[in-house]
Every structure is written in structure tokens, then in C-alpha cells.
Amino acid sequence: MKGDKNTIIGFVLLGILFFLYFWFTNQQQSALLETKKREEDSLARVAAQQLQIKEKAAALALAARQDSTGADSTGKQLTAAALGTESLVHLRNEWVDVVLSNKGAQIKSVTLLQFKDGKGQPVVLADQNSLGYAINLAPGQSAQTDQLFFGAGAVEKLANGTEQVRFQLTAGNGQNIEHVFALAPQSYNVKWVVNINGAPQLLTANTLNLNWQVRTRQMERSASYERQVSSVCFTEDKSFDYIASKESHAFEKPGQWVSVTQQFFNNTLVADNGFQSGNLQWLRATDTTEQLAKATVDLQFKTPATASISLPFTFYIGPSDYVLLKQQAPDMEKIVNLGRDLYSFVRPINKYIIMQVFDFFAGFVKNYGWVILLLTIFIRLVTAPLTYSSYLSGAKMRVMRPELDALKKKFGDDQQGFAMEQMKIFREAGVNPLGGCIPALLQIPIFFSLYSFFNSNIALRGQAFLWSQDLSSFDSIATLPFTIPAFGNHISLFTITAVITSFLISIYNMSMTPTQDNPALKYMPYIFPFMLLFFFNSLPSALTWYYTVSNAVTLLLQFVIQNYIINHDKIVAQIEAKRKAPKTKSKWQEKYEQMMDSQKKLQDLKNRTNKK
């Protein structure tokens, strides 16, 4: 007894030491990361200042060279445009505040006025982007427009409420570039028109080579999870495609739009007249900072061989809302991941069933937690006939269990003989041994449908329910001072309720099923629910809440069906009647029995040979 007591004390002390060790290590790592981040930020500021000095020095040197060589006024004026001072212009409506910079005449940032990030601050997108294209300064010399300072005009208010501003860059010799930006009321679309006079001189081979760089940063509670579901979407040859794990893609056929997506937001560039070719580079961040990924997109636009050209574009910088995106360019609603690649089979389920039922309930129930509960009950009612069929099949199997146990004892190690005789008994009794698997198989497409739906449904973002503050993210009731691999550094209560209800189902099913001889089959129903603890802990609480409700409904249905609906005496009578009825074999059954008989004869021959 004393030895047991000492052992318990030892394990407790060991657990405390492990806890203290992980906590201390985590504190050290956090402090190290903070120090490293401050150093990197300081170095980045110094590098930016040095780069700005170098750019201005290069521009002055180029201007001096052009003066000495008698370069034309076009090169001189464009070079002088590299020495300007940045100024900002705002376009604003009810949904967004768009900040434009005269440096490059491009979008500086977009603030979404109706959304907050994971820290409670306004969502700011496109604040690390750059956009430009090459223009000719002189023979053999070129510059990127994102490094040149345009002249900014005043913001105009049009009759329909649209705000508009023009940026101009004069190149001399009658050549100039104009960027026009417009923002309509209640819209996330920023219209961008590029007007170029003297295009044959300013562009090479009548081609505008657009370079768009996008850096995304954390907007949700978990940067690692948001990084995991980020991707680049696009259309090519009028078909939707995307890359998530690949690092590059070459556009070999014409396309229309490219979108750099996060979990619930996206930066999309739409070429209203399409682009002819291009390529993109995609790189996810691998550190522990707020950075998610970087995309570099190069697109080529063939322009008419005329003195003046006009290229229209549209930026959609905002939420990945299915309804809003469907109103934009073709296939843009597919940015919302309702099922792709291996799970593309769930997209029709989400699009035509889950989404419709969810929106129907959301039309009169304000709290999305209760909407998910109603959705769960709807799914279980629709699948109830199959569930009943499964439980009926299980009841038949339990009735026949004594007969099968006797048969197994009779054949011993002769597995093939036992299988043939078992198949014969099942056929005579009219029992489908796989009937009990139907609900389990049915749960697979439903689970993956809801996994995609809850992960991408922006309506759930920031919606509180019970103790969960955000149904689109995990519900944390406690934060650990260390990170457990595959589990995380928090504890989700809805995950715990999902695991407990799964465990109760396993206990109930095992109590209704005869004891298994195989230890793996005997203990797996108890082990599996606790495996879910690691898989579910970082998933959206909407999904773990659904799983909890679904399990509770399953327990209720099992109890009611097996105790009040299924008549076990009637099942016995039906099996006996089926046995007495005349039997007909299908061709498949005949072939299966022939195959089993051939294998049995072959096994018997091997056994006799081994004995000799």
C-alpha cells in the first residue's frame, strides 16, 4: 500500500515538473520571439529608409545622364516624377474607406468599416500591396509606375453618389498617363481605369506588363489556421482554378481575374477585358508572425496599336461573401470553399441543400447557434429512415448472434468454411450484414460538407453563442501556458461535449453488442472518441456544436427506436418466415459461393500437403 502511495506521489510530482518545464520554456520562447520581432522591425525600417535614398539617388543620376546626353523631354519629366512627395486621397462609402497614394497612383489600403479582426480592430486589407507596370523613359531605359509620383486631382462626387479621383502623370511630347479610381455607394468594388496617350512610345510591343504584389496578414484568432486555408484563386480559359500547396502557376490561356484569399476576406483584381498570359508565385509564411502569405502576379495585356488606349479594371477587396461574389465576375463565388478537389463531391450538397436550409432558418432565427441546432435536427430527420434501417439490421444481427457463435465454434480456425456458412445463414434469414454501416457511411459526406460550409461561411464570423464568442473559430474556455502538439494551447468546451457524447454513444452501442474477441475491435469504440479531442480542438465551434447536437439526437433516436419501435419478437418471427420461404440465388451470390468453395478446396489441399 505504501509503495502504491509513493508511486502516485511520484507521478504527481513528475506531472508538476513537466508542467513547470513547458511553462518556463514557453515563456522563454515568447520573450525570444518578441526580441527577434523588434530587431526585424528595426532592420526593416532602416532598409526602407536606405532603399528610398537609393531610389532618389538613382533617379537623380539618371536625370543627370539624360541632361548630359540630350535625352528627350519624355525621359526627363518621367525621371523627375521619381522625386516627388507622397500624398494620400480617401474614397469612402458606407462599407469601406479606400486610401489611395499618388506614388504609383494605386491603392494604399482598404479599411472594412463593418468588420473587426481577431484583436477587435478594424479589418484593414491591401495595406502591404503594390501595383505597377513598366513604361519607357528613353531607348533602353524603363521604370515601374509604382515608383513614380502622379499628380492627384480633387475627389469628385457624381450624381449617383459615386466618388471619383484622377491621377495624372505627364510624360512630355503629348504623352501622359491617367489613373481613374471610382467607388460607388454600398460597394466593395473600386473601379480602376488606365488611360495612356502615346502608348506605342511608352509601352514595349504594345503590351502592358502588370506586376501585382499582395501580402496578407492575420485577421482571425489563429494565424496558423488562417494560413492553412489561404490560397490563390483565378480563372483561366473561362474555368475556375486555384493553388494552395503549389508555389507557382503559369497562365498559358487567357483569364479574367486573380484573387488572393484568406479565410474570410480576399484581394481580387478583375481585368474587365481579360488578360492574355502571365504567371504567379505563391509563398506561405513559415514563421510565427502575423504574416500569412505573399503572392506575386505578373499579367500581360495586349493593347491596340493606337496612340491612346484605355484599360478598365475592378478591385474587389472585401469579405468572401457568396452572394456578393456571385454578383461580380463569372465564377468568383467559387472563392468560397464549399468543397474542392478530393472533397468536390460535397459542393452540390452545400450549394443546394445545406446553404438553402441554413439561410431559411436564419431568415427567422437571429442567433446562429440555434440555426445550427435546427439545421442538425433537419439533417437527422431526413436521414432517419436510413438510421431506422440500420438499427433494424443491428437488431436482426443480435437475434442471430447465438447461432453465429455456435457456427464459429463448429468451424474453429476454418475461416473460409465459416464465411460460406455465415453467408448462407444471412441469405436464408434475409439479413444484410452491412446494413448497420449505412449511417456511419452517411455521416462522412455530411461531416465534410459542414466542415467546408462552417469554415467558409462569413455569416458565422463574430457571432456569439453560449460561451463561444465566435462560431467561426474555436471556443476557448482556458488557455494553456504551453502548446501541445496536434492539440494547441487552448481547451475548447464544445470539443469536450462532442467527445463526451461520442463516448456515450460508444458505451451504449457496446452494451447492445455481444463482446468482441478481437481486442482492437473491443477497445476501439472507446479510444476513437478521445482521438477526436485532438482533431476537433482547433475547428470552428459551429462544427463541434453541430457534432454535439447530432450525437445527442443519435442517443435519443437509438433509445426510442430500440426500446419502443423495434419489436424483437416480431423480428424473430420474420427471420423464421424468411427461412421457410423458397430461396433464389442471384448470379453474384452463385459466383461468390463458387469462389469461396474453390478457395476452401485449395486450402484443404494445402493442409493435406503440409501434413504429409
Secondary structure, 3 states (H helix, E strand, C coil): CHHHHHHHHHHHHHHHHHHHHHHHHHHHHHHHHHHHHHHHHHHHHHHHHHHHHHHHHHHHHHHHHHHHHCCCHHHHHHHHHHHCCCCEEEEECCCEEEEEECECCEEEEEEEEEEECCCCCEEEECCCCEEEEEEEEECCEEEEHHHCECEECCCEECCCCCEEEEEEEEEECCEEEEEEEEECCCCCEEEEEEEEECHHHHCECCEEEEEEEEEEECCCCCHHHHHHCCEEEEEECCEEEEECCCCEEEECCCEEEEEEECCCEEEEEEEEEEECEEEEEEEECCCCCCEEEEEEEEEEEECCCCCEEEEEEEEEEEECCHHHHHCCCCCHHHHCCCCCHHHHHHHHHHHHHHHHHHHHHHCCCCCHHHHHHHHHHHHHHHCHHHHHHHHHHHHHHHHHHHHHHHHHHHHCCCHHHHHHHHHHHHHHHCCCCCHHHHHHHHHHHHHHHHHHHHHHCHHHCCCCECCECCCCCCCEEEEEEEEECCCEEEEEHHHHHHHHHHHHHHHHHHHCCCCCCCHHHHHHHHHHHHHHHHHHCCCCHHHHHHHHHHHHHHHHHHHHHHHHHCCHHHHHHHHHHHHHCCCCCCHHHHHHHHHHHHHHHHHHHHHHHHHC
